[in-house]
């Protein structure tokens, strides 16, 4: 029997409970992001950084135009083991490695970072590193939540807004090509009661967290006032001009 390694931060499509509305919605959003990335990726070599269990790397390789080599990189040994057993082939490779120290002398025509940057205390450092791995004219595609997430998700270290996400990229020679905005309603009462299996990983003692981090409570209040009970995500494709 295969080890279950899907969590709030690492999903395996067919292991999600079909009765979990939020889990199924999350899968659909991830698949849509990868299909968006495949549409705008350049032909040639593509890197999927923090690839998880590898289904996204497979989508990039199969749906991207003339992808000759797709490399998925993740720090999790279990995730890479799963990816190699389910998705590796003559064009798709996987490596266990830290995103910040991964190197490749050949460079990449496209680099994809799906829901990665919010996990870092200094996400700009990863953008800088990936920019250096990208060939001239290459495509960089990244996605982040653009409503508060750090309060509810203990794995997230950084909150983004649409403006802060774009501003972080402005310092690099990257020109925006296309974007994808996704809106995910969440069932507030099921979330508070943790009725769905993926919600068991949400932050414990949230009220106590808000007392210790009052600005997090303010951000959550204003986001809810503006967008209701929804999470919003932004995926952007940029081209390296120089």
Secondary structure, DSSP 8 states (H G I E B T S, - for coil): -------SSS--GGGS-TT-HHHHHHHHHHHHHHHHHHHH--SEEEEEET-TTSHHHHHHHHHSTTEEEEEEEES-HHHHHHHHHHT--SSEEEEE--TTT---TT-EEEEEEES-GGG-TTHHHHHHHHHHHEEEEEEEEEEEE-S--TTT-TT------HHHHHHHHHTSSEEEEEEEEEEEE--HHHHHHT-SGGGGGS-SSHHHHHHH-HHHHHHHHHHHHHH-SEEEEEEEEEEE--
